Amino acid sequence: MKQKLLVAALVSSGLVSPLAHATNGMNLEGYGPIAAAMGGASMAYDNGTAAVMNNPATLGMMKGDAQLDVAVGVLGPSITAKAGPMVADSSATAFYMPAVGYARRSGQLVYGAGVFSQGGMGTEYGANTFMAAGSGQNVRSEVGVGRVILPLAYQVNERFTLGGSVDYVWAGMDLKMAMPAMQMAGLATGGSLLPGLGAAVGAGATWGRVDFSDSSAFTGAAKGSGYAFKLGGTFKATDKVTLGATYHSKTSISDLTSSAALSLGNAAGVMQNIVGSISVHNFQWPETYGLGMAVQATDQLMLVADYKRIGWKSVMQNFSMSFTSAAGNVNFVLPQNWSDQDVFEFGGAYRMSDALTLRAGVNIANNPVPNSLMNPLFPAIGKSHETVGASYAFNPVSSLHFNYVYMNKVTATNAQGVAVDFGGFSSQLLYSHKF
């Protein structure tokens, strides 16, 4: 089992890894164990400091003057690639995720800070599997995005709260990708090295590789950063019904850059190996619209429902990168053509006693990745999830929250006949203290 450390902590910690196996495209299905236990629904009720990732306006519902949340989570994806009788299991099966968040009230204002892992993708296949394309080296991917978030919520009156945040966004990527040499030449769109790629194929090259990786559990080799913002609001329509809405802007992340190597070879060994640098162009996180409702059906039972529209289409049309070296340059474009994603989140919370609350929910979404273009290194094809969780209050200021998400297995087959099975689970445990 390969273990990766994913850290979402306060800015001062400096220990942050944005990588995650995500399940709504590249997003996690829920942020924070309270929301994640109810299918990810989070627009219209108090779900702790995870509000900075969900709807910042719900920070206005915080009880007490201040709140500190400390969590640890685990993501356990199960990914298998198949091509006829050949099978490759991804060894990236355990991802650990500590988290910390803080918020404070001052009159009608609530402010705070947080650092959160947004999501991403990642796999690792062995050197002796068909995914290595005969290169004799392992292949892997790590893609992650994280945010440093500064939120502010303002309670306009007893019914209406507005919120927003300014987000510093960073992205990291590792890629050790192998493919048939002819396919690599076909993905090249120009550059002075392009004739050389064709010549290598003509001379007997059967595989090609692009490699950039720092093998770190905390960062990707190719790095970029930028900014985004969120807006949100909640409205208490009646004493029992609260409505919520949010807008997350598209990011403005710089190109991701790293040292890299481009190589071609055949069964006899490496024919060409060129060292240079790589730039991944216009890798962005999409805008998201969210609407939700929370209904306090009885004193014990709360029901919640959210809808999200995630704009993958505008940011995942192509995966574009440029390789530059002293010997020349070449550009690659891998078509993606993702569609926008509709996510439906439903859940409920039942207060068994003053101390114990039980939760359950479902998260249902369409797969935004076209089957024909699905890459086994980036299988963001999850669709449906069942969620459960619980909270236990030790006293009025200290409580423990837990959730478990089961990711139903989904299978997609691309135009080359490679099928991927994707499933698994995720879980979080969070301690919350109010001041």
C-alpha positions as CSV (number, residue, x, y, z in Angstrom):
1,M,0.0,0.0,0.0
2,K,1.3,3.4,-1.0
3,Q,0.6,6.1,1.6
4,K,0.4,9.8,0.9
5,L,0.1,12.6,3.4
6,L,-2.5,15.2,2.6
7,V,-2.5,18.2,5.0
8,A,-5.1,20.9,5.2
9,A,-4.0,23.1,8.2
10,L,-3.7,26.7,9.2
11,V,-1.3,28.9,7.2
12,S,1.2,29.0,10.1
13,S,1.7,25.2,10.0
14,G,3.3,25.2,6.6
15,L,2.5,21.5,6.1
16,V,0.1,21.4,3.2
17,S,-0.4,18.8,0.5
18,P,-3.2,19.5,-1.9
19,L,-3.4,16.0,-3.5
20,A,-6.6,14.0,-3.1
21,H,-8.5,11.4,-4.9
22,A,-11.7,13.3,-5.7
23,T,-15.1,11.9,-6.5
24,N,-17.2,14.8,-8.0
25,G,-14.9,15.1,-11.0
26,M,-11.7,16.4,-9.2
27,N,-13.7,17.8,-6.3
28,L,-14.2,15.9,-3.0
29,E,-17.9,14.8,-2.6
30,G,-18.0,16.8,0.7
31,Y,-15.9,19.1,2.8
32,G,-16.0,18.6,6.6
33,P,-17.4,15.4,8.3
34,I,-20.7,17.1,9.1
35,A,-21.5,17.9,5.5
36,A,-19.8,14.8,4.1
37,A,-22.0,12.6,6.3
38,M,-25.1,14.1,4.6
39,G,-24.1,13.6,1.0
40,G,-22.0,16.8,0.9
41,A,-25.0,19.1,1.4
42,S,-23.8,22.2,3.1
43,M,-25.5,25.4,1.8
44,A,-28.0,26.3,4.5
45,Y,-27.0,25.2,8.0
46,D,-24.0,25.4,10.4
47,N,-21.4,22.8,9.3
48,G,-18.4,24.3,11.1
49,T,-15.3,25.9,9.6
50,A,-15.8,23.8,6.5
51,A,-18.1,26.6,5.5
52,V,-15.1,28.3,4.0
53,M,-15.1,25.6,1.3
54,N,-18.8,25.2,1.1
55,N,-20.8,28.4,1.6
56,P,-19.0,31.1,3.6
57,A,-22.3,32.7,4.7
58,T,-23.0,29.7,7.0
59,L,-20.2,30.9,9.3
60,G,-22.8,33.4,10.5
61,M,-24.7,30.5,12.1
62,M,-21.7,29.6,14.4
63,K,-22.6,29.3,18.0
64,G,-20.2,30.9,20.5
65,D,-17.5,33.5,20.1
66,A,-14.9,31.3,18.4
67,Q,-14.4,27.8,17.1
68,L,-11.4,25.6,16.5
69,D,-11.7,22.4,14.4
70,V,-9.0,19.8,14.2
71,A,-9.5,16.7,12.0
72,V,-7.8,13.7,10.4
73,G,-9.2,11.8,7.4
74,V,-8.4,9.0,5.1
75,L,-9.2,8.5,1.4
76,G,-9.1,4.9,0.2
77,P,-9.6,4.7,-3.6
78,S,-9.6,1.4,-5.4
79,I,-8.6,1.7,-9.1
80,T,-7.9,-1.0,-11.6
81,A,-7.1,-0.6,-15.3
82,K,-7.7,-3.5,-17.8
83,A,-6.8,-4.1,-21.4
84,G,-8.1,-7.4,-22.5
85,P,-6.4,-10.0,-20.3
86,M,-3.9,-7.5,-18.9
87,V,-4.7,-6.0,-15.5
88,A,-3.0,-3.1,-13.6
89,D,-3.9,-2.2,-10.1
90,S,-3.1,1.3,-8.9
91,S,-1.0,1.1,-5.7
92,A,-2.1,4.6,-4.6
93,T,-4.7,3.2,-2.1
94,A,-4.3,5.3,1.1
95,F,-4.2,9.0,1.5
96,Y,-4.2,10.6,4.9
97,M,-5.5,14.1,5.5
98,P,-5.2,16.2,8.7
99,A,-7.1,19.5,8.9
100,V,-7.5,22.6,11.0
101,G,-9.8,25.5,10.8
102,Y,-10.6,28.6,13.0
103,A,-13.4,31.2,13.1
104,R,-14.2,34.1,15.5
105,R,-17.3,36.2,15.9
106,S,-17.3,40.0,16.5
107,G,-20.8,41.3,16.7
108,Q,-22.6,40.7,13.4
109,L,-19.3,39.7,11.7
110,V,-17.6,36.3,11.7
111,Y,-14.1,36.0,10.2
112,G,-11.4,33.3,10.2
113,A,-8.7,31.5,8.2
114,G,-8.3,28.1,6.7
115,V,-6.2,26.0,4.4
116,F,-8.0,23.3,2.6
117,S,-7.3,20.6,0.0
118,Q,-9.7,21.2,-2.8
119,G,-9.2,17.9,-4.6
120,G,-7.3,16.3,-7.5
121,M,-6.5,13.0,-9.0
122,G,-3.7,10.4,-8.6
123,T,-2.7,6.8,-9.5
124,E,0.4,4.7,-9.6
125,Y,0.9,1.6,-11.8
126,G,3.9,-0.7,-11.8
127,A,6.8,-0.9,-14.3
128,N,5.8,-4.4,-15.3
129,T,2.2,-3.6,-16.2
130,F,0.8,-2.7,-19.6
131,M,0.4,0.9,-18.4
132,A,4.2,1.3,-18.6
133,A,4.0,0.7,-22.4
134,G,7.1,-1.5,-22.4
135,S,9.3,1.3,-20.9
136,G,10.3,-0.7,-17.8
137,Q,9.5,2.1,-15.5
138,N,6.5,2.8,-13.3
139,V,3.9,5.4,-14.3
140,R,2.1,7.7,-11.9
141,S,0.1,10.9,-11.6
142,E,-0.5,13.3,-8.8
143,V,-2.7,16.4,-9.4
144,G,-3.8,18.6,-6.5
145,V,-5.2,22.0,-5.7
146,G,-5.3,23.7,-2.3
147,R,-6.5,27.0,-1.0
148,V,-5.6,29.5,1.7
149,I,-8.9,31.0,2.5
150,L,-9.8,34.3,4.3
151,P,-13.6,34.3,4.9
152,L,-16.0,37.0,6.2
153,A,-19.7,36.6,7.0
154,Y,-22.0,39.4,8.0
155,Q,-25.4,38.9,9.6
156,V,-27.6,41.6,8.0
157,N,-30.6,40.8,10.1
158,E,-32.1,37.8,11.9
159,R,-33.0,36.2,8.6
160,F,-30.4,37.2,6.1
161,T,-26.6,36.6,6.2
162,L,-24.0,37.4,3.5
163,G,-20.6,35.8,3.2
164,G,-17.5,35.8,1.0
165,S,-13.9,34.8,0.9
166,V,-10.6,35.7,-0.9
167,D,-8.7,32.5,-1.8
168,Y,-5.0,32.0,-2.5
169,V,-4.9,28.9,-4.7
170,W,-2.0,26.7,-5.5
171,A,-1.6,23.7,-7.6
172,G,0.9,20.9,-7.8
173,M,1.4,18.1,-10.3
174,D,3.6,15.0,-10.8
175,L,3.5,13.0,-14.0
176,K,5.3,9.9,-15.1
177,M,3.4,9.0,-18.3
178,A,4.2,6.3,-20.8
179,M,2.5,5.6,-24.1
180,P,3.2,4.0,-27.5
181,A,5.7,6.2,-29.3
182,M,3.4,6.7,-32.3
183,Q,0.7,7.9,-30.0
184,M,3.1,10.4,-28.4
185,A,4.1,11.7,-31.8
186,G,0.4,12.1,-32.6
187,L,-0.2,14.3,-29.5
188,A,2.6,16.6,-30.4
189,T,1.2,19.8,-32.0
190,G,4.4,21.6,-33.0
191,G,7.9,22.6,-32.0
192,S,11.5,22.0,-33.3
193,L,11.6,18.5,-31.7
194,L,8.6,17.3,-33.6
195,P,10.6,16.0,-36.7
196,G,12.9,14.2,-34.3
197,L,9.9,12.4,-32.6
198,G,8.8,11.2,-36.0
199,A,12.3,10.1,-36.9
200,A,12.6,8.1,-33.7
201,V,9.3,6.3,-34.4
202,G,10.6,5.5,-37.9
203,A,13.9,4.2,-36.4
204,G,12.0,1.7,-34.2
205,A,11.0,3.5,-31.1
206,T,8.0,1.8,-29.6
207,W,7.4,3.8,-26.4
208,G,7.6,7.4,-25.2
209,R,7.6,9.0,-21.8
210,V,7.2,12.4,-20.2
211,D,8.5,12.5,-16.6
212,F,8.4,15.2,-14.0
213,S,8.1,14.2,-10.3
214,D,9.6,15.2,-7.0
215,S,8.4,12.0,-5.2
216,S,7.3,14.1,-2.3
217,A,4.2,13.5,-0.2
218,F,3.8,17.2,0.3
219,T,4.2,18.9,-3.1
220,G,4.1,18.2,-6.8
221,A,7.1,18.9,-9.0
222,A,5.2,21.3,-11.3
223,K,3.9,24.2,-9.3
224,G,1.7,27.2,-9.9
225,S,-0.5,29.6,-7.9
226,G,-3.2,32.2,-8.3
227,Y,-6.4,33.6,-6.8
228,A,-10.1,33.0,-6.6
229,F,-13.1,34.2,-4.6
230,K,-16.4,32.9,-3.2
231,L,-19.7,34.6,-2.4
232,G,-22.6,33.2,-0.5
233,G,-25.8,33.9,1.3
234,T,-28.4,32.3,3.6
235,F,-32.0,33.3,4.1
236,K,-34.2,32.0,6.9
237,A,-37.5,31.8,5.0
238,T,-39.5,30.5,8.0
239,D,-38.7,29.3,11.5
240,K,-38.2,25.8,10.0
241,V,-36.8,26.5,6.5
242,T,-33.4,28.0,5.6
243,L,-32.2,28.6,2.1
244,G,-28.6,29.0,0.9
245,A,-26.7,29.9,-2.2
246,T,-23.1,30.3,-3.2
247,Y,-20.9,31.1,-6.2
248,H,-17.2,30.0,-6.5
249,S,-15.2,31.8,-9.1
250,K,-13.0,30.2,-11.7
251,T,-9.3,30.3,-10.6
252,S,-6.5,32.2,-12.1
253,I,-3.6,29.8,-11.6
254,S,-0.3,30.4,-13.3
255,D,1.3,27.8,-15.6
256,L,2.7,24.8,-13.6
257,T,6.4,24.5,-14.3
258,S,9.1,21.9,-13.5
259,S,12.2,20.3,-14.7
260,A,11.4,17.3,-16.8
261,A,12.6,14.6,-19.1
262,L,11.4,13.4,-22.5
263,S,12.5,9.9,-23.6
264,L,11.8,7.4,-26.3
265,G,12.9,3.8,-26.7
266,N,12.0,0.2,-27.5
267,A,12.5,-3.3,-25.9
268,A,16.3,-2.9,-26.3
269,G,16.4,0.2,-24.1
270,V,16.3,4.0,-24.3
271,M,17.0,5.5,-27.7
272,Q,16.6,9.2,-26.8
273,N,16.5,11.0,-23.4
274,I,16.3,14.8,-23.4
275,V,16.4,16.7,-20.1
276,G,14.7,20.1,-20.0
277,S,11.7,21.8,-18.4
278,I,7.9,21.5,-18.7
279,S,5.1,24.0,-18.5
280,V,1.5,22.9,-18.0
281,H,-0.7,25.6,-19.5
282,N,-4.0,27.0,-18.2
283,F,-4.7,24.4,-15.5
284,Q,-7.7,26.0,-13.7
285,W,-10.4,25.0,-11.2
286,P,-13.9,25.7,-12.5
287,E,-16.6,28.1,-11.3
288,T,-19.4,26.5,-9.2
289,Y,-22.9,27.5,-8.5
290,G,-24.7,26.0,-5.5
291,L,-28.2,26.1,-4.1
292,G,-29.5,24.4,-1.0
293,M,-32.2,24.1,1.6
294,A,-32.3,22.9,5.2
295,V,-35.6,22.0,6.8
296,Q,-35.9,21.5,10.6
297,A,-38.7,19.0,10.2
298,T,-39.0,18.3,14.0
299,D,-37.0,19.2,17.0
300,Q,-34.9,16.1,16.4
301,L,-34.8,15.8,12.6
302,M,-33.2,18.1,10.0
303,L,-33.4,17.4,6.3
304,V,-31.0,19.0,3.8
305,A,-30.7,19.1,0.0
306,D,-28.2,20.8,-2.3
307,Y,-27.7,21.2,-6.0
308,K,-24.3,22.2,-7.5
309,R,-23.3,23.0,-11.1
310,I,-19.6,22.5,-11.6
311,G,-18.2,24.2,-14.8
312,W,-15.7,21.6,-15.9
313,K,-16.4,22.2,-19.6
314,S,-14.7,25.6,-19.6
315,V,-11.5,24.4,-17.9
316,M,-11.0,20.8,-19.0
317,Q,-11.1,21.0,-22.8
318,N,-7.5,20.1,-23.3
319,F,-4.5,19.2,-21.2
320,S,-1.7,21.3,-22.8
321,M,2.0,21.3,-21.9
322,S,5.2,22.5,-23.5
323,F,8.6,20.8,-23.2
324,T,11.7,23.0,-23.7
325,S,15.3,21.9,-23.8
326,A,18.7,22.9,-25.2
327,A,18.0,20.5,-28.1
328,G,14.6,22.2,-28.9
329,N,11.0,22.3,-27.9
330,V,7.8,20.4,-28.5
331,N,4.1,21.0,-27.5
332,F,1.6,18.3,-26.5
333,V,-2.1,18.5,-26.3
334,L,-4.2,15.7,-24.8
335,P,-7.9,16.3,-25.5
336,Q,-10.2,16.1,-22.5
337,N,-13.6,17.6,-23.5
338,W,-15.1,17.2,-20.1
339,S,-18.8,18.2,-19.6
340,D,-20.3,20.3,-16.9
341,Q,-21.3,18.3,-13.8
342,D,-24.7,18.3,-12.0
343,V,-24.4,17.2,-8.4
344,F,-27.4,16.3,-6.2
345,E,-26.8,16.0,-2.5
346,F,-29.4,14.8,0.0
347,G,-29.1,14.1,3.7
348,G,-30.6,14.1,7.2
349,A,-29.5,14.5,10.8
350,Y,-31.4,13.0,13.7
351,R,-30.6,14.2,17.2
352,M,-30.9,11.1,19.4
353,S,-30.1,13.1,22.6
354,D,-28.4,16.3,23.6
355,A,-25.1,14.4,23.1
356,L,-25.6,12.2,20.1
357,T,-26.6,13.1,16.5
358,L,-26.8,10.6,13.6
359,R,-26.5,11.5,9.9
360,A,-26.9,9.8,6.5
361,G,-27.1,10.9,2.9
362,V,-26.5,10.3,-0.8
363,N,-24.4,12.2,-3.4
364,I,-25.3,11.6,-7.0
365,A,-23.6,13.1,-10.0
366,N,-23.0,12.6,-13.7
367,N,-19.5,11.5,-14.9
368,P,-18.0,14.6,-16.6
369,V,-15.3,12.6,-18.3
370,P,-16.1,11.3,-21.9
371,N,-15.6,7.5,-21.9
372,S,-13.6,7.7,-25.2
373,L,-11.0,10.1,-23.7
374,M,-10.8,8.7,-20.2
375,N,-7.1,8.3,-19.2
376,P,-6.3,5.6,-16.6
377,L,-3.8,8.0,-15.0
378,F,-6.7,10.5,-14.4
379,P,-9.8,8.5,-13.8
380,A,-12.1,11.1,-12.3
381,I,-15.2,9.1,-13.2
382,G,-17.0,8.7,-9.8
383,K,-20.8,9.0,-9.8
384,S,-22.7,8.0,-6.7
385,H,-21.9,7.7,-3.0
386,E,-23.7,6.7,0.2
387,T,-22.7,8.5,3.4
388,V,-23.2,8.1,7.1
389,G,-21.8,9.8,10.2
390,A,-22.4,10.9,13.8
391,S,-21.5,13.7,16.2
392,Y,-21.1,13.3,20.0
393,A,-21.0,16.4,22.3
394,F,-19.0,15.8,25.4
395,N,-20.2,19.1,26.8
396,P,-21.5,22.4,25.4
397,V,-18.0,23.4,24.1
398,S,-16.4,20.1,23.0
399,S,-17.6,17.6,20.4
400,L,-16.4,14.8,18.1
401,H,-17.7,14.4,14.5
402,F,-17.2,11.4,12.2
403,N,-18.3,10.4,8.7
404,Y,-17.8,7.5,6.2
405,V,-18.4,7.7,2.5
406,Y,-18.8,4.6,0.3
407,M,-17.9,5.3,-3.4
408,N,-19.9,3.0,-5.6
409,K,-17.7,1.3,-8.3
410,V,-18.0,2.7,-11.7
411,T,-16.4,1.4,-14.9
412,A,-15.4,3.4,-18.0
413,T,-13.8,2.2,-21.2
414,N,-11.8,4.5,-23.5
415,A,-11.4,4.5,-27.3
416,Q,-8.2,2.4,-27.0
417,G,-10.2,-0.3,-25.2
418,V,-8.7,0.3,-21.8
419,A,-11.3,0.0,-19.0
420,V,-11.0,1.5,-15.5
421,D,-12.8,0.4,-12.4
422,F,-13.0,3.1,-9.8
423,G,-14.4,2.9,-6.3
424,G,-13.4,3.0,-2.6
425,F,-14.2,5.0,0.5
426,S,-13.3,8.1,2.5
427,S,-13.7,8.9,6.2
428,Q,-13.0,11.8,8.6
429,L,-12.8,12.3,12.3
430,L,-13.0,15.9,13.7
431,Y,-12.7,17.4,17.1
432,S,-14.4,20.8,17.6
433,H,-13.9,23.2,20.4
434,K,-16.0,26.4,21.0
435,F,-14.8,29.3,23.0
